[in-house]
Amino acid sequence: MTKRLLIATGNKGKLAEFKSLLRGLHLELTDPIQQGLDIVVEEDGHTYSENAMKKALAYAGASGLLTLADDSGLEVDALGGAPGVYTARYGGEGLTDGERVAYLLEQIRDIPWEKRTATFRCIIVVQDASGTSMEFEGICKGIIALYPKGENGFGYDPIFYYPPAGMTVAELPREVKEEISHRGKAARAAMEALKALI
């Protein structure tokens, strides 16, 4: 019987990314909708690790499945590391990705290019039903662009300029983004551990 891995997110963009990143694992990837789970986990932790762990524990407990959860964020140096753990809620509840991008750009409108440095950070927690957990981190360094560019990706990808490629993450082909992204790096580390586990 194929073991299943529950990807604990309701974010369709993130779910698609994880399913692509984790292809090749000898696990059946499933998600909360497929499992009939309707869980709301309040992400009120002070760190990515705390939030990822809360989600992993809640979904593993409810499903009985091996579970992968993450918390990711954008840290803008000119904003003292903000939005950080508040990335998904930056600017207020209920905003679209485009509105959040516009809000962030407004906050650093007068910041010169060389001081618009930023980091995408991802923490993944893998939790099994017996209570064992593993944690993995991935980061990607870049610069906040002056305006959005590119149609690929989601969230802040259109304004995250990746200097080695000379373009935003939203302009990168999927396979290149998976190679360099914070989520890609954390997922590859998790995948190696999962291969050893199964």
C-alpha positions in Angstrom: 0.0 0.0 0.0 1.3 3.4 -1.0 1.9 5.7 2.0 0.3 9.1 1.8 1.8 12.5 2.5 -0.7 15.3 3.4 0.4 18.7 2.1 -1.2 20.9 4.8 -2.2 24.0 2.9 -5.3 25.5 1.3 -3.2 27.9 -0.8 -3.7 26.5 -4.4 -0.4 28.1 -5.7 1.6 26.7 -2.8 -0.1 23.3 -3.2 0.7 23.1 -6.9 4.3 24.1 -6.2 4.8 21.4 -3.5 3.2 18.7 -5.7 5.7 19.6 -8.4 8.7 19.9 -6.0 7.9 16.5 -4.3 7.3 14.5 -7.5 9.5 11.5 -7.5 8.7 10.6 -3.9 7.3 7.1 -3.5 4.4 8.7 -1.6 0.9 9.5 -2.7 0.5 13.3 -2.3 -2.8 14.4 -0.9 -4.3 17.7 0.3 -6.9 18.8 2.9 -9.8 19.0 0.4 -9.1 15.5 -0.8 -9.1 14.3 2.8 -12.3 16.2 3.6 -10.5 18.3 6.2 -11.8 21.7 7.0 -9.3 22.9 9.7 -8.5 26.6 10.5 -5.1 26.9 12.2 -4.5 30.3 13.6 -1.0 31.3 12.5 -0.3 33.4 15.6 3.3 32.1 16.2 6.2 34.5 16.5 8.3 32.5 14.1 7.9 30.5 10.9 8.8 27.4 12.9 6.0 27.9 15.4 3.4 28.4 12.7 4.6 25.5 10.6 4.6 23.2 13.6 1.1 24.3 14.6 -0.2 23.4 11.1 1.7 20.1 10.9 0.4 19.0 14.4 -3.2 20.0 13.7 -3.4 18.3 10.3 -1.4 15.2 11.3 -3.7 14.8 14.3 -6.9 15.2 12.3 -5.8 12.9 9.4 -3.5 10.3 11.0 -1.3 10.9 8.0 2.3 11.8 7.5 2.0 15.6 7.1 4.1 18.3 5.6 3.4 22.0 6.6 5.3 25.1 5.9 5.4 28.7 6.8 7.1 31.1 4.5 7.7 34.8 4.4 9.3 37.8 2.8 11.8 39.8 4.9 12.6 43.2 3.5 15.8 44.7 5.1 14.6 48.3 4.7 11.5 47.4 6.7 13.5 45.8 9.5 12.7 42.3 8.3 8.9 43.0 7.8 6.5 41.6 6.8 8.1 38.4 8.0 5.6 36.0 9.7 2.9 38.5 8.7 3.6 38.2 5.0 0.3 36.6 4.1 -1.6 39.2 6.0 0.5 42.2 5.3 -1.5 45.4 4.7 -4.6 43.9 6.3 -6.9 40.9 6.0 -8.7 40.1 2.7 -6.3 41.8 0.3 -5.4 40.1 -3.0 -1.8 39.3 -3.9 -1.8 42.3 -6.2 -3.0 44.6 -3.4 -0.4 43.3 -1.0 2.3 43.8 -3.6 1.1 47.4 -4.2 1.1 48.0 -0.5 4.6 46.8 0.0 5.9 48.8 -2.9 4.3 51.9 -1.4 6.1 51.3 1.9 9.5 51.3 0.3 8.8 53.8 -2.5 11.7 56.1 -1.6 14.2 53.4 -0.8 17.1 53.3 -3.4 17.8 50.2 -5.4 20.9 49.1 -3.5 19.0 49.2 -0.2 15.9 47.2 -1.4 17.5 43.8 -0.4 15.2 41.1 0.8 15.1 37.4 1.7 12.4 34.8 1.0 12.4 32.3 3.8 10.6 28.9 4.1 10.4 26.5 7.1 9.0 23.1 6.4 7.9 20.8 9.2 7.2 17.1 8.5 5.1 15.4 11.2 4.1 11.8 11.5 1.2 10.4 13.5 3.5 9.0 16.2 4.6 12.5 17.1 8.0 12.6 15.4 8.8 15.9 13.6 11.6 17.1 11.4 12.3 20.7 10.3 13.9 22.1 7.2 14.8 25.6 6.1 15.4 27.3 2.7 16.2 30.9 1.8 16.5 32.9 -1.4 18.2 36.3 -1.5 17.0 39.1 -3.8 16.0 42.7 -4.3 12.5 44.2 -4.3 11.8 45.4 -7.8 10.4 48.9 -8.6 7.3 47.4 -10.1 5.8 43.9 -10.7 6.9 41.9 -13.7 6.2 38.4 -14.8 3.2 36.1 -14.9 4.6 32.9 -13.2 4.4 32.2 -9.5 2.1 33.9 -6.9 2.3 36.2 -3.9 5.3 38.5 -4.0 7.1 36.7 -6.9 6.5 39.5 -9.4 8.5 42.0 -7.3 11.2 39.7 -6.0 14.1 40.3 -8.4 16.7 37.5 -8.4 20.1 39.1 -9.4 21.8 36.0 -10.8 19.0 35.6 -13.4 18.5 39.3 -14.0 14.7 39.0 -13.6 12.0 38.6 -11.1 11.0 35.1 -9.7 7.7 35.5 -11.6 9.6 35.7 -14.9 11.6 32.5 -14.3 10.6 29.2 -15.9 9.1 26.9 -13.3 12.1 24.5 -13.2 14.5 27.4 -12.6 12.3 28.8 -9.8 12.1 25.4 -8.2 15.9 25.2 -8.2 16.6 28.6 -6.6 13.5 29.3 -4.5 13.3 29.2 -0.7 10.5 26.6 -0.9 12.4 24.5 -3.4 15.5 24.4 -1.2 13.5 23.5 1.9 11.4 20.9 -0.1 14.6 19.2 -1.4 16.0 18.8 2.1 12.6 17.5 3.3 12.5 15.1 0.3 15.8 13.6 1.2 14.7 13.0 4.7 11.4 11.5 3.6 13.2 9.1 1.2 15.2 7.9 4.1 12.1 7.5 6.2 10.2 5.4 3.7 
